Amino acid sequence: MWEVVGHEKAVALLDRSLRNGKLAHAYLFVGPPHVGKMRLAIDLAKAVNCEGQERPCGQCTQCVRIEKMKHADVHVIGVDGRTEIGIDQMREMQHSANLKPFEGRHRVFVVDGAERLSHEATNCLLKTLEEPPPGVELILLASNERLLLGTVLSRCQRLELRPLPVAAVHTALVERWGLGEEKATMLAQLCGGCLGWAVTVADDDRVLQERSEKLASLVRLPRAERAERLSYAADLASQFARNRESVREILALWMGWWRDVLLTSEGCVDYIGNVDQREKLEEEALSYSLEGTKAFLESLRRALTQLEQNANPRLVLEVLMLSMPTRKGD
């Protein structure tokens, strides 16, 4: 049984390939954070090692050990607190890939955040992609495939995982995770189609509190003095050097906020994502011009793109802080 929620086309393709014995040796799962890429990768690791009739069965020793991440032949490689996935990690993977499976039929390597491979690590990965050992499955997970080399993309079968419909998230939260209707409805609207985020928040209310605190700081910034905004840019740039993903998440949160301001300005409140902030959004929509809101959304999009392209983070963020819209009447 495939545990991933939604993504029926991706599951059908993998299931058909598995049954026909035509699985690719390398896959690239593309989609936003928390959309289900890792869940699908773990399901595929189960499927290729499963001992049951219907693969993955979820009940056999192989499936249970993989689900608990205790299987000797299934490895997840990520940044582990660093800014990038390094050459040593890829060399270790390359060495392990050439060994015979220890307890299953296939060795599976999941590269989580493949767009954060260093140049040297990418070249090492390419050697394995070009000459894959038998019985090895490589699964690359990426939120931004534009940062991957074309030579990597061309050697993987690409599967895109798009955000889930609100109704699908709501149903999963109620039926599988046992949430009440009110909380499930709120989280289904807040998560932007990324079920993993909603499940995390359901288990830990502090995540929702931290999100509200971040939003409050971001909403206040356009009213702050220039020196305070530039100081915030410097802090973000410093944070970016330690943890790029955390800064991207902040800017994505901000972009979602200004998108909701724009939708509220146009009378489309039924489509906002920050449903718990409706009153504040209505207030903000009256405070800024439509043109100013659109221009700042474009500034945010441009800043995210420039950061992905390794532009100077402090310069990018300072320009962003200085491009904030002014309130009507100021």
C-alpha positions in Angstrom: 0.0 0.0 0.0 1.4 3.4 -1.0 1.2 5.7 2.0 1.6 8.9 0.1 -1.6 11.0 0.0 -2.6 12.2 -3.5 -0.1 12.3 -6.4 -2.1 9.6 -8.1 -0.3 10.0 -11.5 3.2 9.6 -9.9 2.1 6.6 -7.9 0.4 5.0 -10.9 3.6 5.4 -13.0 5.8 3.9 -10.4 3.5 1.1 -9.6 3.2 0.2 -13.3 6.9 0.4 -13.8 7.4 -1.8 -10.7 5.0 -4.5 -12.0 6.5 -4.5 -15.5 10.1 -4.6 -14.2 10.9 -1.3 -15.9 11.8 1.0 -13.0 14.3 3.7 -13.9 17.6 3.5 -12.0 17.3 7.2 -11.0 14.3 9.4 -10.3 13.9 13.1 -9.6 10.9 14.1 -7.4 10.2 17.8 -7.8 7.8 19.8 -5.7 7.5 22.4 -2.9 8.7 21.6 0.6 6.4 19.2 2.6 4.4 18.2 -0.5 5.2 14.5 -0.1 8.5 13.9 -1.9 10.1 12.1 1.0 7.0 10.1 1.7 6.9 8.9 -1.9 10.6 8.1 -1.9 10.2 5.9 1.3 7.2 4.2 -0.4 9.3 3.4 -3.4 12.1 2.1 -1.2 9.6 -0.2 0.4 8.2 -1.3 -2.9 11.5 -2.5 -4.4 12.3 -4.5 -1.3 8.9 -5.7 -0.3 8.3 -9.4 0.4 4.5 -9.2 0.1 2.2 -9.9 -2.8 1.0 -6.3 -3.3 4.1 -4.1 -3.2 4.6 -2.2 -0.9 2.5 -4.2 1.5 3.5 -2.2 4.6 3.4 -5.3 6.8 6.5 -7.4 5.9 9.8 -7.1 7.8 11.4 -5.1 4.9 8.5 -2.5 4.8 8.4 -2.1 8.6 12.2 -1.6 8.9 12.3 0.9 6.1 9.3 2.8 7.6 11.3 3.0 10.9 14.4 4.1 8.9 16.3 1.1 10.4 17.0 -0.7 7.1 20.7 -1.2 6.2 20.1 -0.8 2.5 18.1 2.5 2.6 20.0 5.7 3.1 18.9 9.4 3.2 21.5 11.9 2.4 20.9 15.6 3.2 22.5 18.8 4.3 22.5 17.8 8.0 22.8 21.4 9.2 25.4 22.4 6.6 24.8 24.8 3.8 25.3 22.2 1.1 25.7 18.4 0.4 29.4 17.8 0.2 31.7 15.6 -1.8 32.5 13.3 1.2 28.8 12.4 1.5 28.7 11.6 -2.2 31.9 9.5 -2.1 30.4 7.5 0.8 27.3 7.0 -1.2 29.3 5.9 -4.3 31.2 3.4 -2.2 28.1 2.0 -0.6 26.3 1.8 -4.0 28.9 -0.7 -5.2 28.3 -3.1 -2.3 25.7 -5.9 -2.5 22.5 -5.3 -0.6 22.8 -6.4 3.1 19.2 -7.3 4.0 17.0 -6.5 1.1 17.0 -6.9 -2.7 17.9 -3.3 -3.6 20.0 -0.5 -2.1 18.2 2.8 -2.2 19.8 6.2 -1.8 17.6 9.3 -1.3 19.3 12.7 -1.8 17.1 15.2 0.0 17.6 18.7 -1.3 19.5 17.7 -4.4 19.7 21.3 -5.5 22.1 21.9 -2.6 24.7 19.6 -3.9 28.1 21.2 -4.1 29.8 21.3 -7.5 32.2 18.6 -6.5 29.4 16.5 -5.0 27.4 16.9 -8.2 30.3 15.6 -10.4 30.6 12.6 -8.0 26.9 11.9 -8.3 27.1 12.0 -12.0 29.5 9.1 -12.1 27.0 7.0 -10.3 24.1 8.2 -12.5 26.1 7.4 -15.7 27.2 3.9 -14.6 24.6 2.8 -12.0 25.5 -0.5 -10.2 22.9 -3.2 -10.5 20.3 -3.3 -7.7 20.6 0.4 -6.9 17.8 3.0 -6.9 18.8 6.7 -6.7 16.0 9.1 -5.8 16.7 12.8 -5.9 14.3 15.3 -4.1 14.3 18.9 -5.1 12.2 22.0 -4.5 13.9 23.9 -7.2 15.2 21.9 -10.2 16.5 25.0 -11.9 19.5 24.8 -9.7 20.4 21.3 -10.9 22.8 20.7 -13.8 21.2 19.6 -17.1 23.4 16.6 -17.1 21.8 15.5 -13.8 18.3 16.2 -15.0 18.9 14.2 -18.2 19.9 11.1 -16.3 16.8 11.0 -14.0 13.2 10.3 -14.7 11.3 13.3 -13.5 8.1 13.2 -11.5 6.5 16.4 -10.4 4.5 16.5 -7.2 2.1 19.5 -7.1 0.3 21.0 -4.1 -2.7 19.0 -3.1 -6.3 20.4 -3.3 -7.6 21.8 0.0 -10.3 19.1 0.1 -7.8 16.3 -0.2 -5.7 17.7 2.7 -8.7 18.2 4.8 -9.9 14.6 4.3 -6.5 13.2 5.1 -6.2 15.2 8.3 -9.6 14.1 9.5 -9.6 10.5 8.4 -5.9 9.5 8.7 -4.7 11.8 11.5 -7.9 12.2 13.4 -8.1 16.0 13.5 -11.3 17.8 14.4 -13.2 19.5 11.6 -12.3 23.1 12.7 -8.6 22.5 13.0 -8.4 20.4 9.8 -10.2 23.1 7.8 -7.8 25.8 9.1 -4.7 23.8 8.4 -5.9 22.6 5.0 -6.2 26.2 4.0 -3.0 27.4 5.6 -0.7 24.7 4.3 -0.9 25.7 0.6 -1.4 22.1 -0.5 1.6 20.8 1.4 0.2 18.1 3.7 3.5 17.5 5.5 3.4 21.0 6.9 -0.1 20.6 8.1 0.7 17.3 9.9 3.7 18.9 11.6 1.6 21.8 12.9 -1.1 19.3 14.0 1.5 17.6 16.2 3.2 20.8 17.4 1.2 24.0 17.9 4.5 25.9 18.4 5.0 25.8 14.7 1.8 27.8 14.1 2.8 30.2 16.9 6.2 30.7 15.4 4.6 31.3 12.0 2.3 34.0 13.5 5.3 35.7 15.2 7.3 35.8 11.9 4.3 37.2 10.1 3.8 39.9 12.7 7.4 41.0 12.2 7.2 41.0 8.5 3.9 42.9 8.4 5.4 45.6 10.7 8.5 46.1 8.5 7.0 48.5 5.9 6.2 50.9 8.7 9.7 50.7 10.2 12.4 53.2 9.7 14.9 52.6 7.0 17.7 51.8 9.4 15.6 49.1 11.1 14.8 47.6 7.7 18.5 47.5 6.7 19.4 46.0 10.0 16.8 43.3 9.4 18.3 42.7 6.0 21.7 42.2 7.6 20.3 39.7 10.1 18.6 37.7 7.3 21.8 37.7 5.2 23.8 36.3 8.2 21.1 33.7 8.7 21.3 32.8 5.0 24.9 32.0 5.4 24.1 29.4 8.0 20.7 28.1 6.8 19.6 29.1 3.3 16.3 27.2 3.5 15.1 29.1 6.6 15.5 32.4 4.8 13.7 31.1 1.7 10.9 30.0 3.9 10.6 33.5 5.5 10.5 35.1 2.0 8.0 32.6 0.8 5.8 33.3 3.9 6.1 37.0 3.1 5.2 36.4 -0.5 2.1 34.5 0.6 1.1 37.4 2.8 1.3 40.0 0.0 -0.5 37.6 -2.4 -3.3 37.5 0.2 -3.2 41.3 0.5 -3.6 41.5 -3.3 -6.5 39.0 -3.3 -8.2 40.8 -0.5 -7.9 44.1 -2.4 -9.6 42.5 -5.3 -12.4 41.1 -3.2 -11.2 37.5 -3.5 -11.1 36.7 0.2 -12.3 33.1 -0.4 -9.0 32.3 -2.0 -6.6 33.6 0.6 -4.2 31.2 2.3 -3.7 33.0 5.7 -7.3 32.4 6.7 -6.5 33.1 10.4 -5.4 36.6 9.5 -8.4 37.8 7.6 -9.1 40.9 9.6 -5.5 42.1 9.4 -5.5 41.4 5.7 -8.6 43.5 5.2 -6.9 46.3 7.1 -3.7 46.0 5.1 -5.6 45.9 1.8 -7.0 49.3 2.5 -3.6 50.7 3.5 -1.7 50.0 0.2 -2.3 50.7 -3.4 -2.9 47.8 -5.8 0.1 48.9 -7.9 2.4 49.1 -4.8 1.3 45.6 -3.7 1.9 44.1 -7.2 5.3 45.8 -7.4 6.4 44.4 -4.1 5.3 40.9 -4.9 7.5 41.2 -8.0 10.4 42.4 -5.8 10.0 39.4 -3.6 9.9 37.0 -6.5 13.0 38.6 -8.0 14.9 38.4 -4.6 14.1 34.7 -4.3 15.4 34.1 -7.8 18.6 36.1 -7.2 19.3 34.2 -4.0 18.9 31.0 -5.8 21.4 32.2 -8.4 24.0 32.9 -5.6 23.8 36.7 -5.8 25.2 38.6 -2.8 22.5 37.9 -0.2 23.0 41.1 1.8 22.8 43.3 -1.3 19.7 41.4 -2.5 18.0 41.7 0.8 18.9 45.4 1.3 17.4 46.2 -2.1 14.3 44.3 -1.1 13.9 46.2 2.1 14.2 49.5 0.2 11.5 48.5 -2.3 8.7 48.1 0.2 5.4 49.8 -0.7 4.4 53.0 1.1 1.1 53.3 2.9 -1.6 55.5 1.4 -1.2 59.0 2.6 2.4 58.6 3.7 
